[in-house]
Amino acid sequence: MKLRYFATRFASVMAAATLTMTACDDDILYDFDGIRLGTESQGAVVSGNSSLVEIPELQKGDLFITHNLIGSSDTVMNYSLAYDTVKMHSRWVAFRFDGSNRKKNTGRSDSDAFQDDPDLPSRFYVGSYGFGSGYDRGHLCASNDRLISEEANRQTFYMTNMSPQMSAFNQLYWVGFELYVQDLGRSESFSDTLYVVKGGTIKDSQIEGYITRPNGKTVPVPKYYYMALLSCKSGSYSAIGFWMEHRSYDEVSDVDKTEIAKRAVCIDELEELTGINFFHNLPDAVEAKVEAEYQLSSWNLQ
């Protein structure tokens, strides 16, 4: 049968734990006439493969979009997102570093690369212009997370991947965590695959305010930002998360490992804080173990 769907092209708290498995990916799919859907849509509009390890549980009403890179022989997932069509802001973005995308083959796209997401229905566009004085169009999946190709980097400038971040936070604090994740993700000795989820909070109680766009749409300013990481190395899994307040951090001169470690919590706690079910596509026993605890030493933070 044919299914109607939205086209695809294919996040401070930290938490870590370890368990051994026989493989780094155990993705489950259903395939309907070439449209691959996961098993945990929870009523969300699904576009892409929601059963991948890095994809959190979808929430009702979210648009799930995956951006792909189409190569000569393979289709490589660039990143996925869940877009809240009421709040006009992504609930999270999710992606991975592995052998298919961790290399640096290009640089950052031009400053005018920002654009509305072509895979998002146009009625949800917020416009590609800036968020106003004092705020940056802050990447969730960082530009430097995706340097495998020009197309991969260009896709990170879609507005579904942007969040209104205070300039001081975006350019000085958030970037420190981005660099840390990139160092881990590009290290073949650290992991075979590093799964990453990033986002800003958009629950009503976790919004600082709203920015009104020239087209009349309003975009929430998150009170908090988070990242959830899951590493797989030789079949062994460990997880860690970060939770941080959205502010300037004027008292912090260097976002070093000591500063990063201050934001660490287990994934279970991060789920309580965000209301998001991370890494639910893992086997239940693995998920329970890795989400309940973390070790800073496992994440090069001791």
Long-range contacts (C-beta under 8 A, 24 or more apart in sequence): 1-32, 1-33, 2-33, 3-32, 3-33, 3-35, 3-37, 5-35, 5-45, 5-46, 5-47, 6-45, 6-47, 6-63, 6-65, 6-119, 6-120, 6-121, 7-47, 7-119, 8-47, 8-48, 8-65, 8-66, 8-67, 8-68, 8-119, 9-66, 9-67, 9-68, 9-78, 9-118, 9-119, 9-155, 10-48, 10-66, 10-67, 10-68, 10-69, 10-75, 10-76, 10-77, 10-78, 10-80, 11-92, 11-93, 11-140, 11-196, 11-197, 11-198, 11-199, 11-200, 11-225, 11-226, 11-227, 11-228, 12-177, 12-225, 12-226, 12-227, 12-242, 12-243, 12-244, 12-260, 12-262, 12-263, 12-264, 13-226, 13-241, 13-242, 13-243, 13-244, 13-263, 13-264, 13-265, 13-269, 13-270, 13-273, 14-227, 14-229, 14-240, 14-241, 14-242, 14-243, 14-260, 14-261, 14-263, 14-264, 14-265, 14-294, 14-296, 14-299, 14-301, 15-228, 15-239, 15-240, 15-241, 15-264, 15-265, 15-266, 15-267, 15-268, 15-269, 15-270, 15-291, 15-293, 15-294, 16-229, 16-238, 16-239, 16-240, 16-264, 16-266, 16-290, 16-293, 16-294, 16-295, 16-296, 16-298, 16-299, 17-237, 17-238, 17-239, 17-266, 17-289, 17-290, 17-291, 17-292, 17-293, 17-294, 17-295, 18-236, 18-237, 18-238, 18-289, 18-290, 18-295, 18-298, 19-236, 19-237, 19-238, 19-285, 19-286, 19-289, 19-290, 20-235, 20-236, 20-237, 21-232, 21-235, 21-236, 21-237, 21-283, 21-286, 22-235, 23-235, 24-192, 24-193, 24-232, 24-235, 25-52, 25-53, 25-193, 25-232, 26-53, 26-281, 26-282, 26-283, 27-51, 27-52, 27-53, 27-281, 28-281, 38-281, 40-280, 40-281, 44-82, 47-119, 48-80, 49-77, 51-281, 52-77, 52-80, 52-94, 52-281, 53-96, 53-195, 53-230, 53-279, 53-281, 53-282, 54-80, 54-94, 54-95, 54-96, 54-195, 54-196, 54-197, 54-230, 54-279, 55-80, 55-94, 55-281, 56-82, 56-92, 56-94, 56-197, 56-276, 56-277, 56-278, 56-279, 56-280, 57-276, 57-277, 57-280, 58-82, 59-91, 61-85, 61-86, 62-91, 63-120, 63-121, 63-124, 65-117, 65-119, 65-120, 65-160, 67-119, 67-155, 67-158, 69-101, 69-148, 69-149, 69-151, 69-152, 74-100, 76-100, 76-101, 76-148, 78-146, 78-152, 78-155, 79-141, 79-145, 79-146, 79-155, 79-156, 79-161, 81-140, 81-160, 81-161, 83-117, 83-120, 83-124, 83-160, 84-202, 85-124, 87-202, 87-219, 87-220, 88-124, 88-126, 88-217, 88-218, 88-219, 88-220, 89-163, 89-200, 89-202, 89-219, 89-220, 89-222, 90-140, 90-160, 90-161, 90-163, 90-199, 91-199, 91-202, 91-276, 92-140, 92-197, 92-198, 92-199, 92-276, 93-140, 93-141, 93-161, 93-197, 93-198, 93-199, 94-195, 94-196, 94-197, 94-198, 95-141, 95-145, 95-146, 95-195, 95-196, 96-193, 96-194, 96-195, 96-196, 97-145, 97-184, 97-185, 97-186, 97-191, 97-193, 97-194, 97-196, 98-192, 98-193, 98-194, 99-188, 99-192, 100-148, 101-146, 101-148, 101-152, 102-148, 102-185, 102-186, 102-188, 103-147, 103-148, 103-186, 104-147, 104-148, 104-186, 105-147, 105-148, 105-149, 106-147, 106-148, 106-149, 106-150, 106-152, 106-153, 107-147, 107-153, 108-143, 108-144, 108-153, 109-143, 109-150, 109-153, 109-154, 109-156, 109-157, 113-154, 113-157, 114-157, 114-159, 114-162, 115-157, 115-158, 115-159, 116-158, 116-159, 117-158, 117-159, 117-160, 117-161, 118-158, 120-158, 120-160, 125-159, 125-215, 125-217, 126-159, 126-213, 126-215, 126-217, 126-219, 127-159, 127-213, 127-214, 127-215, 127-217, 128-159, 129-213, 129-214, 131-164, 131-211, 131-219, 132-211, 134-166, 134-167, 135-164, 135-165, 135-166, 135-167, 135-211, 135-221, 136-164, 136-165, 136-166, 136-167, 136-170, 136-171, 137-162, 137-163, 137-164, 137-165, 138-162, 138-163, 138-164, 138-165, 138-169, 138-170, 138-174, 139-178, 140-198, 140-199, 140-200, 141-196, 141-198, 142-175, 142-178, 142-181, 142-182, 144-178, 144-182, 145-178, 145-181, 145-182, 145-185, 145-196, 163-199, 163-200, 163-222, 163-225, 164-211, 164-219, 164-220, 164-221, 164-222, 165-200, 165-225, 165-246, 166-246, 166-247, 166-248, 168-248, 168-249, 168-250, 169-246, 169-247, 169-248, 169-249, 172-248, 172-249, 172-252, 172-255, 173-244, 173-248, 173-249, 173-252, 173-255, 174-225, 174-244, 175-255, 176-254, 176-255, 176-256, 176-259, 176-260, 177-227, 177-242, 177-244, 177-255, 177-260, 177-263, 179-255, 180-255, 180-257, 180-260, 181-227, 181-229, 184-229, 184-231, 184-299, 184-300, 190-231, 190-233, 190-300, 191-231, 191-232, 191-233, 192-232, 192-233, 192-234, 193-231, 193-232, 194-229, 194-230, 194-231, 194-232, 195-229, 195-230, 195-231, 195-232, 195-279, 196-227, 196-228, 196-229, 197-227, 197-228, 197-229, 197-276, 197-278, 198-225, 198-226, 198-227, 198-228, 199-225, 199-226, 199-274, 199-276, 200-224, 200-225, 200-226, 200-246, 201-225, 201-226, 201-274, 203-274, 203-275, 208-246, 221-246, 222-246, 224-273, 226-270, 226-273, 226-274, 228-267, 228-270, 228-278, 228-279, 229-299, 230-278, 230-279, 230-282, 230-290, 231-298, 231-299, 237-282, 237-286, 237-290, 238-290, 238-294, 238-295, 238-298, 238-299, 239-266, 239-267, 239-278, 239-279, 239-290, 239-291, 239-294, 240-264, 240-267, 240-294, 240-298, 240-299, 241-265, 241-266, 241-267, 241-269, 241-270, 241-278, 241-294, 243-269, 243-270, 243-273, 257-300, 257-301, 260-301, 261-296, 261-301, 261-302, 264-294, 264-296, 264-301, 265-294, 266-291, 266-292, 266-293, 266-294, 267-291, 267-292, 267-294, 268-292
